[in-house]
Amino acid sequence: MKETIKAIRTYLEEEFPESEGFTVERAAEISKQPMFKEKGNRHRIMNSRGEVIHLMGPTDEFMEDTPQEQIYKTLKKWDVAGAMRNAGNKPVLVMTTGLEIRDDWYKKP
């Protein structure tokens, strides 16, 4: 699981670099939502003022069903960062079937 989360973080840090004023952070409080068993999967992107501007989280099913070596490639292929930019501060859910922009984390997939 650690390597999978590392692949996600690497992707997000490349797409939202610190040199451009972004901070990638694991969002533990989001992980407490009932649709996610594993903590630490949810990530948020913050700007230089500390404001949360983007949210994303892979479902447990995505994390379990996608081979570890394919996580980064899948995020890139699906342009998760582009979806996050389009979604603004709405969460982007990464599922085995693709991406979904949510109004919040509470809606079940």
C-alpha positions as CSV (number, residue, x, y, z in Angstrom):
1,M,0.0,0.0,0.0
2,K,2.9,2.4,0.8
3,E,4.2,2.2,-2.8
4,T,0.8,2.8,-4.2
5,I,0.3,5.9,-2.1
6,K,3.9,7.0,-3.1
7,A,3.0,6.6,-6.8
8,I,-0.1,8.8,-6.3
9,R,1.9,11.4,-4.4
10,T,4.6,11.5,-7.0
11,Y,2.1,12.1,-9.7
12,L,0.4,14.9,-7.8
13,E,3.7,16.5,-6.9
14,E,4.7,16.5,-10.6
15,E,1.4,18.1,-11.6
16,F,1.2,20.6,-8.7
17,P,4.9,21.4,-8.0
18,E,6.0,23.1,-4.8
19,S,8.1,25.5,-7.0
20,E,4.8,26.9,-8.3
21,G,3.4,27.4,-4.8
22,F,1.5,24.2,-4.4
23,T,1.6,21.8,-1.4
24,V,0.4,18.2,-1.8
25,E,-0.9,16.8,1.5
26,R,-2.5,13.6,2.6
27,A,-5.9,14.6,4.0
28,A,-6.5,12.3,7.0
29,E,-9.7,13.9,7.9
30,I,-11.2,13.0,4.5
31,S,-10.1,9.4,5.0
32,K,-12.6,9.0,7.8
33,Q,-15.5,8.9,5.4
34,P,-17.3,5.5,5.2
35,M,-16.6,4.7,1.6
36,F,-12.9,4.5,2.3
37,K,-11.4,1.8,4.5
38,E,-7.8,2.7,4.0
39,K,-6.5,5.9,5.6
40,G,-4.1,8.2,3.7
41,N,-5.5,7.7,0.3
42,R,-7.1,11.1,0.0
43,H,-5.0,14.0,-1.0
44,R,-5.5,17.7,-1.1
45,I,-3.6,20.4,-3.0
46,M,-3.1,23.7,-1.2
47,N,-2.0,27.0,-2.6
48,S,0.7,29.3,-1.1
49,R,-1.9,30.8,1.2
50,G,-2.7,27.5,2.7
51,E,-6.1,27.3,1.0
52,V,-7.3,23.9,-0.2
53,I,-7.9,24.3,-3.9
54,H,-8.2,20.7,-5.2
55,L,-9.1,17.3,-3.7
56,M,-8.7,13.7,-5.0
57,G,-9.1,10.3,-3.7
58,P,-8.8,6.8,-5.1
59,T,-11.4,4.3,-3.9
60,D,-10.2,1.2,-2.1
61,E,-11.4,-0.8,-5.1
62,F,-9.1,1.2,-7.4
63,M,-6.2,0.8,-5.0
64,E,-6.8,-3.0,-4.7
65,D,-7.6,-3.8,-8.3
66,T,-5.0,-1.7,-10.1
67,P,-1.6,-3.2,-10.2
68,Q,0.9,-1.1,-8.2
69,E,3.1,-0.5,-11.2
70,Q,0.1,0.8,-13.2
71,I,-1.2,3.4,-10.6
72,Y,1.0,6.3,-11.9
73,K,0.4,5.5,-15.5
74,T,-3.3,5.3,-15.0
75,L,-3.5,8.6,-13.2
76,K,-1.5,10.2,-16.1
77,K,-3.6,8.5,-18.8
78,W,-6.8,9.6,-17.2
79,D,-5.4,13.1,-16.7
80,V,-6.5,13.2,-13.0
81,A,-4.8,16.6,-12.5
82,G,-6.8,18.1,-15.4
83,A,-10.0,16.8,-13.8
84,M,-8.9,18.3,-10.5
85,R,-8.3,21.6,-12.1
86,N,-11.7,21.5,-13.8
87,A,-13.4,20.4,-10.6
88,G,-12.0,23.3,-8.6
89,N,-12.4,22.5,-4.9
90,K,-14.9,19.6,-5.6
91,P,-13.4,16.2,-4.9
92,V,-12.3,14.0,-7.8
93,L,-12.9,10.3,-7.0
94,V,-10.7,7.8,-8.9
95,M,-12.5,4.5,-9.4
96,T,-11.7,1.4,-11.4
97,T,-14.1,2.6,-14.1
98,G,-12.7,6.1,-14.3
99,L,-13.1,9.5,-12.7
100,E,-16.1,11.2,-11.0
101,I,-16.4,14.7,-9.7
102,R,-18.3,14.9,-6.5
103,D,-20.1,17.6,-4.7
104,D,-18.7,16.2,-1.5
105,W,-17.1,13.0,-0.1
106,Y,-20.3,11.7,1.5
107,K,-22.1,10.6,-1.6
108,K,-21.5,6.9,-2.1
109,P,-20.0,5.7,-5.4
